[in-house]
């Protein structure tokens, strides 16, 4: 997305960002861009893809206890069912956008949708936890091919005068997917339509995806930029290997008793990271298109903003631990657990609606306010979790506070990161930033949920689950507290830059 879109529709862009990585950077318009013949139907079809990609991250959280029982999946496999999807999604999003540039965005959207349908079938028919993890990786890869084409197509095909309205609706669709994922997942697992158990949360994607595939073929025109960029396969491979070396031992190490191979994998990640950086520099020197433009990191605001984005999205582990605490610990139904996320969701909706007014009043300090509210909210909820046999008013007040904080941050963090990025690199920068969000999500899910299971140990009492949940929220609160300090440094830096420019 270019800088004009970032400034005019920050809320929509920030909420949509994680699903739209690479789309922004690959949305160059062709000399004679096509137009939708039936725009409403075409946008509806595209937004199905925008909805499904994040939906399948959230919908699985409340099904994890049922998967644990039905497949005998281990705690490590439960973590990987979430983090493996996010990792594959994060690594390939930029590449997915470039595939659309090379081979056509409609073609790649349909390819990604077809792969997503097949992967969903594999997930729904998985006979074991290990097979389900592999299927989730394939599903994340397909989502990464499908999702970037949505915004790229919108920018290439929708008239400029209508793009702000369309982008706002896109942001609404993306935000709605997280709420529907939690509630819908809980309802499907509880009511078991067609006599299916947890498998229905994946199998339901098949008819929806097939209809979207047909609709894309009928209503969405092919579009491609005039200038095409290459694909950095070495960069993709090294970044995938780096995440594997970190996330796999993090999820399996505790159950295995932290054997030597876990530390060997952690140690090996250091030279792999160095090799990744060296490879990116070499591609750049040769005039190629590296997966990550290292020149961007010379901008202090961008580099510091990426750290904030990474730490911010580590809190995605909250959804996993919250569902397990309520279902396995307190024996709530999946539907009741889904409804219990509504206080957080209400805050999540209120935050973006109030964000423009808050930004007008306090400017960049909206980041500090958002991180402070998340720190206070998670602390209150965690403290209350062990003080009562069931969630009480203080527990839910903390969730509302944290949800409002997250809602304030989503429209602001991407805009703040991109403030000092030059216009011609805004698309690349947004892609890197959005991938960082997803990597933070994968890392946080693996690390914080690992700490949750570690504290839980072999105990299976409600109090033990409450204590483990409190511990995981404490980690989230500490991360947000760190972000408060970093956000103050970032805002001060940007004020200095503005004074010099003035």
C-alpha positions in Angstrom: 0.0 0.0 0.0 1.3 3.4 -0.8 1.8 6.2 1.7 -1.4 8.0 0.6 -3.5 4.9 1.5 -1.6 4.6 4.8 -2.5 8.2 5.7 -6.0 8.2 4.5 -7.2 4.8 5.8 -4.9 3.9 8.7 -7.5 1.9 10.6 -8.4 -0.3 7.7 -4.8 -0.8 6.6 -3.6 -1.7 10.1 -6.3 -4.2 10.8 -5.9 -5.7 7.4 -2.2 -5.6 7.4 -1.3 -9.1 8.5 -3.4 -10.7 5.8 -2.3 -8.3 3.2 1.5 -8.6 3.3 3.1 -8.2 0.0 -0.1 -7.0 -1.5 0.8 -3.5 -0.8 4.2 -3.9 -2.2 3.0 -5.6 -5.4 0.1 -3.4 -6.2 1.6 -1.4 -9.1 -1.1 -0.7 -11.7 -0.8 -1.8 -15.2 -0.9 0.6 -18.2 -4.5 -0.1 -18.8 -5.9 -1.5 -15.6 -9.0 -3.7 -15.9 -12.3 -2.9 -14.2 -14.9 -5.0 -12.4 -18.0 -5.7 -14.5 -20.0 -6.7 -11.4 -18.0 -5.0 -8.7 -20.2 -6.0 -5.7 -20.0 -9.7 -6.5 -16.3 -9.5 -7.3 -15.5 -7.8 -4.0 -17.7 -10.3 -2.1 -15.7 -13.2 -3.6 -12.3 -11.5 -2.8 -13.4 -10.7 0.7 -14.2 -14.4 1.3 -10.4 -15.0 0.8 -9.6 -12.1 3.1 -12.0 -13.5 5.7 -10.9 -17.2 5.6 -7.1 -16.6 6.0 -7.3 -15.0 9.5 -10.5 -17.0 10.4 -8.6 -20.3 10.4 -6.0 -18.9 12.8 -8.7 -18.0 15.4 -11.3 -20.7 14.8 -8.9 -23.5 15.9 -8.3 -22.1 19.4 -11.5 -23.2 21.0 -11.3 -26.6 19.2 -7.9 -27.5 20.7 -9.3 -29.4 23.8 -11.5 -31.4 21.5 -8.6 -32.1 19.2 -6.5 -33.2 22.2 -9.2 -35.7 23.2 -10.1 -36.8 19.7 -6.7 -37.4 18.3 -4.7 -37.8 21.5 -2.6 -34.8 20.3 0.3 -33.8 22.6 0.6 -30.3 24.1 3.5 -29.6 21.7 1.3 -30.6 18.7 -1.5 -28.4 20.0 0.9 -25.4 20.0 2.1 -26.3 16.5 -1.4 -26.5 15.2 -1.6 -22.8 15.8 2.0 -21.6 15.4 2.8 -23.7 12.3 -0.1 -22.1 10.4 1.1 -18.6 11.5 4.7 -19.4 10.6 4.0 -20.6 7.1 1.7 -17.7 6.6 4.2 -15.2 7.7 7.2 -16.5 5.8 5.4 -16.8 2.4 3.2 -13.7 2.4 5.6 -11.4 0.6 6.4 -14.2 -1.8 2.7 -14.7 -2.4 2.3 -11.1 -3.4 5.2 -11.4 -5.8 3.7 -14.6 -7.3 0.6 -12.5 -8.1 2.8 -9.9 -9.9 4.5 -12.6 -12.0 1.6 -14.9 -12.9 -1.5 -12.8 -12.4 -3.4 -12.0 -9.3 -6.7 -13.7 -10.2 -4.8 -16.8 -11.2 -2.8 -16.9 -7.9 -5.9 -16.1 -5.8 -7.7 -19.1 -7.4 -4.6 -21.2 -6.9 -4.3 -20.2 -3.2 -8.1 -20.8 -2.7 -7.9 -24.3 -4.3 -4.9 -25.1 -2.1 -6.7 -23.8 1.0 -9.7 -26.0 0.2 -7.5 -29.1 -0.2 -5.5 -28.3 2.9 -8.8 -27.8 4.9 -9.9 -31.3 3.7 -6.6 -32.7 4.9 -7.0 -31.0 8.3 -10.6 -32.2 8.7 -9.7 -35.8 7.8 -6.4 -35.9 9.7 -5.9 -39.3 11.6 -3.3 -38.0 14.0 -1.9 -34.8 15.6 1.2 -35.0 13.4 -0.7 -35.2 10.2 -2.9 -32.3 11.3 0.2 -30.1 12.0 1.5 -30.9 8.5 -1.9 -30.1 7.0 -1.9 -26.8 8.9 1.4 -25.9 7.4 0.0 -26.5 3.9 -3.1 -24.5 4.8 -0.9 -21.6 5.9 1.1 -21.7 2.7 -2.1 -21.6 0.6 -3.4 -18.7 2.7 -0.2 -16.8 2.0 -0.7 -17.2 -1.7 -4.3 -16.3 -1.6 -4.5 -13.3 0.8 -2.1 -10.8 -0.8 -4.0 -10.8 -4.0 -7.0 -9.2 -2.4 -5.7 -5.7 -1.8 -3.5 -5.9 -4.8 -6.5 -6.5 -7.0 -8.5 -3.8 -5.2 -5.8 -1.3 -5.8 -5.5 -2.3 -9.5 -9.1 -2.6 -10.4 -11.3 -0.4 -8.1 -11.4 3.3 -9.1 -9.4 5.5 -6.8 -12.4 7.4 -5.7 -13.9 4.2 -4.2 -10.8 2.7 -2.7 -11.1 4.4 0.7 -14.6 2.9 1.2 -13.6 -0.5 0.0 -10.5 -0.5 2.2 -12.6 0.4 5.2 -14.9 -2.5 4.5 -11.9 -4.8 4.1 -10.6 -3.8 7.5 -14.1 -4.5 9.0 -14.1 -8.0 7.3 -10.6 -8.8 8.7 -11.6 -7.6 12.3 -14.9 -9.5 12.1 -13.0 -12.8 11.2 -11.4 -12.9 14.6 -14.7 -12.6 16.5 -16.5 -15.0 14.2 -13.5 -17.4 14.5 -13.9 -17.6 18.3 -17.7 -17.7 18.5 -18.1 -19.8 15.4 -15.5 -22.3 16.4 -17.2 -22.7 19.8 -20.6 -23.1 18.3 -19.5 -25.6 15.7 -17.7 -27.8 18.2 -20.6 -27.6 20.7 -23.5 -28.3 18.3 -21.6 -30.8 16.1 -23.6 -30.3 12.8 -23.9 -33.4 10.7 -22.6 -35.4 13.7 -19.1 -34.1 13.1 -16.8 -33.2 16.0 -13.9 -30.6 15.8 -13.4 -31.6 12.2 -16.3 -29.4 11.1 -14.3 -26.2 11.7 -12.0 -27.3 8.8 -14.5 -29.1 6.6 -16.8 -26.1 6.5 -14.1 -24.3 4.4 -14.7 -26.7 1.5 -18.1 -25.6 0.2 -17.3 -21.9 1.0 -13.9 -22.1 -0.8 -15.4 -23.9 -3.9 -18.1 -21.2 -4.3 -15.4 -18.5 -3.9 -13.2 -20.3 -6.5 -16.1 -20.3 -9.0 -17.1 -16.7 -8.2 -13.5 -15.6 -8.8 -13.4 -17.3 -12.2 -16.7 -15.6 -13.2 -16.5 -12.1 -11.7 -12.9 -11.1 -11.0 -10.8 -9.9 -14.0 -7.1 -10.9 -14.3 -4.7 -8.1 -13.4 -0.9 -7.8 -13.4 1.5 -4.9 -12.9 3.6 -3.7 -15.8 6.8 -4.0 -13.7 7.4 -7.4 -12.2 9.7 -8.4 -9.4 11.6 -11.7 -8.9 11.2 -14.2 -6.1 14.0 -14.6 -3.5 13.8 -18.4 -3.0 17.0 -18.5 -1.0 15.6 -15.9 1.4 12.3 -17.8 1.7 14.1 -21.1 2.5 16.5 -19.5 5.0 13.7 -17.6 6.8 11.6 -20.8 7.0 14.6 -22.8 8.4 15.2 -20.0 10.9 11.7 -20.2 12.3 11.8 -24.0 12.3 15.0 -24.0 14.4 13.4 -21.7 16.9 9.8 -22.8 17.1 10.1 -26.6 16.9 12.4 -27.0 19.9 10.4 -24.4 21.8 7.2 -26.4 21.4 8.8 -29.9 21.8 11.6 -29.3 24.2 9.6 -29.2 27.5 7.8 -32.5 26.8 11.1 -34.2 25.7 12.9 -33.0 28.9 15.0 -30.4 27.0 17.5 -32.8 25.5 20.7 -31.7 23.8 19.2 -31.4 20.3 16.8 -28.6 21.4 19.8 -26.4 22.4 21.7 -27.5 19.3 18.8 -26.2 17.2 18.6 -22.9 19.1 22.4 -22.5 18.6 22.2 -23.3 14.9 19.6 -20.6 14.4 22.3 -17.9 15.0 24.5 -18.8 12.0 21.3 -19.4 9.9 20.2 -15.9 10.8 23.6 -14.5 9.8 23.5 -16.4 6.5 20.0 -15.0 5.8 21.2 -11.4 6.4 24.3 -12.0 4.2 22.1 -13.5 1.4 19.7 -10.6 1.5 22.7 -8.2 1.1 24.2 -10.2 -1.7 20.8 -10.2 -3.7 20.5 -6.5 -3.1 24.1 -5.7 -4.3 23.4 -7.7 -7.5 20.3 -5.6 -8.2 17.8 -8.3 -7.4 14.7 -8.2 -5.2 15.6 -9.6 -1.7 12.8 -11.0 0.5 13.6 -8.2 3.1 15.0 -4.8 2.0 17.7 -4.3 4.6 18.0 -0.6 3.7 14.8 -0.1 5.6 16.4 -0.9 8.9 18.7 2.1 8.6 15.6 4.1 9.7 15.5 4.0 13.5 11.7 4.5 13.6 11.1 1.6 11.3 13.5 -0.7 13.2 12.1 0.2 16.6 8.6 -0.1 15.2 9.3 -3.6 14.1 10.4 -4.6 17.6 7.1 -3.2 18.9 5.1 -5.0 16.3 6.8 -8.3 17.1 6.2 -8.0 20.9 2.7 -6.7 20.3 1.6 -9.8 18.3 3.2 -12.2 20.8 0.0 -11.7 22.8 -1.8 -13.9 20.2 -1.1 -16.7 22.7 -3.8 -15.3 24.9 -6.5 -16.8 22.6 -5.0 -20.3 22.9 -4.5 -20.2 26.7 -7.8 -18.6 27.4 -9.7 -21.3 25.5 -7.8 -24.1 27.3 -8.3 -22.5 30.7 -12.1 -22.2 30.3 -12.7 -25.6 28.6 -10.2 -27.9 30.1 -9.7 -26.1 33.4 -13.2 -24.9 34.2 -15.1 -27.5 32.0 -17.0 -24.8 30.1 -18.5 -25.8 26.7 -16.8 -24.5 23.6 -19.7 -22.2 22.9 -19.6 -20.7 26.4 -15.9 -20.2 26.0 -16.5 -18.4 22.7 -19.1 -16.1 24.3 -16.6 -15.4 27.1 -14.3 -13.7 24.6 -16.9 -11.1 23.9 -15.7 -8.6 26.5 -12.3 -8.6 24.8 -14.0 -8.4 21.4 -16.1 -5.4 22.5 -13.0 -3.5 23.4 -11.4 -4.7 20.2 -14.3 -3.0 18.2 -14.4 0.2 20.4 -10.7 0.8 20.1 -10.5 1.4 16.3 -13.7 3.5 16.3 -12.2 5.9 18.9 -8.6 5.7 17.5 -8.9 8.7 15.1 -10.2 11.0 17.9 -7.5 9.8 20.3 -4.8 10.3 17.7 -6.0 13.9 17.1 -5.7 14.6 20.8 -2.5 12.8 21.8 -0.8 12.0 18.5 1.8 9.2 18.6 1.3 8.7 22.3 -1.7 6.5 21.3 0.8 3.7 21.3 1.8 4.3 24.9 -1.8 4.5 25.9 -2.7 1.3 24.0 0.2 -0.7 25.5 -0.6 0.7 29.0 -4.3 -0.4 28.7 -3.2 -3.9 27.6 -0.7 -4.1 30.5 -3.4 -3.1 33.0 -6.0 -5.3 31.4 -3.9 -8.5 31.4 -2.7 -7.8 34.9 -6.3 -7.4 36.3 -7.6 -10.5 34.5 -4.6 -12.6 35.6 -4.9 -11.4 39.2 -8.6 -12.1 39.2 -8.2 -15.6 37.6 -6.9 -17.2 40.8 -9.0 -15.1 43.2 -12.4 -16.6 42.3 -13.7 -20.1 41.3 -15.0 -18.6 38.0 -14.4 -15.4 36.0 -16.0 -12.4 37.8 -16.6 -8.8 37.0 -13.0 -7.7 37.5 -11.9 -10.5 35.3 -14.1 -9.3 32.4 -13.3 -5.6 33.1 -9.6 -6.5 32.5 -10.5 -8.1 29.2 -12.4 -5.0 28.1 -9.5 -2.8 29.0 -7.0 -5.1 27.2 -9.3 -5.3 24.2 -9.6 -1.5 23.9 -5.9 -1.2 24.1 -5.4 -3.7 21.3 -8.1 -2.0 19.2 -6.2 1.4 19.7 -2.9 -0.2 18.7 -4.0 -2.0 15.5 -4.8 1.1 13.5 -1.8 3.0 14.8 1.2 0.7 15.0 1.5 0.1 11.2 1.0 3.8 10.5 3.6 4.8 13.0 6.1 2.3 11.6 5.7 3.6 8.1 5.7 7.3 9.0 9.3 7.9 7.9 9.5 5.4 5.1 9.9 7.0 1.7 6.8 6.6 -0.6 8.5 4.3 -3.1 9.3 1.8 -0.4 6.1 2.0 1.6 4.8 -1.2 0.0 7.9 -3.2 0.8 8.0 -1.8 4.3 4.4 -2.7 5.0 5.1 -6.2 3.8 8.0 -6.6 6.2 6.1 -5.1 9.0 3.1 -7.3 8.5 5.2 -10.4 8.3 6.8 -9.4 11.5 3.4 -9.3 13.1 2.7 -12.9 12.0 6.1 -14.1 13.1 5.5 -12.5 16.5 2.2 -14.4 16.6 3.9 -17.7 15.9 6.7 -17.1 18.3 4.4 -15.9 21.1 2.0 -18.9 20.6 5.0 -21.3 20.9 6.8 -19.6 23.8 3.9 -18.3 26.0 1.7 -21.4 25.6 4.8 -23.5 26.3 5.2 -21.6 29.6 1.5 -22.2 30.3 1.8 -25.9 29.9 5.1 -25.9 31.8 3.5 -24.3 34.8 0.5 -26.5 34.6 2.7 -29.7 34.7 0.7 -32.8 35.6 -1.9 -31.0 37.6 -5.4 -31.0 36.3 -7.3 -29.0 38.9 -9.2 -25.7 38.1 -6.8 -23.8 40.4 -3.8 -25.2 38.5 -5.2 -24.1 35.2 -6.0 -20.7 36.7 -2.5 -20.4 37.9 -1.0 -21.3 34.6 -3.3 -18.9 32.8 -2.3 -16.2 35.3 1.3 -16.9 34.6 0.8 -16.7 30.8 -1.0 -13.3 31.2 1.8 -12.1 33.4 4.2 -12.7 30.5 1.9 -10.9 28.2 1.7 -8.0 30.6 5.5 -7.8 30.9 5.9 -7.7 27.1 3.4 -4.9 26.9 5.2 -3.0 29.7 8.4 -3.3 27.7 6.5 -1.8 24.8 5.4 1.2 26.8 9.1 2.2 27.3 9.9 1.5 23.6 6.9 3.5 22.4 8.0 6.5 24.4 11.5 6.3 22.8 9.9 6.0 19.4 7.6 9.0 19.8 10.4 11.1 21.1 12.5 10.2 18.1 9.7 11.1 15.7 9.2 14.5 17.5 12.9 15.2 16.9 12.6 14.3 13.3 9.5 16.6 12.9 11.3 19.5 14.6 14.3 19.1 12.3 12.0 19.0 9.2 10.2 22.1 10.5 
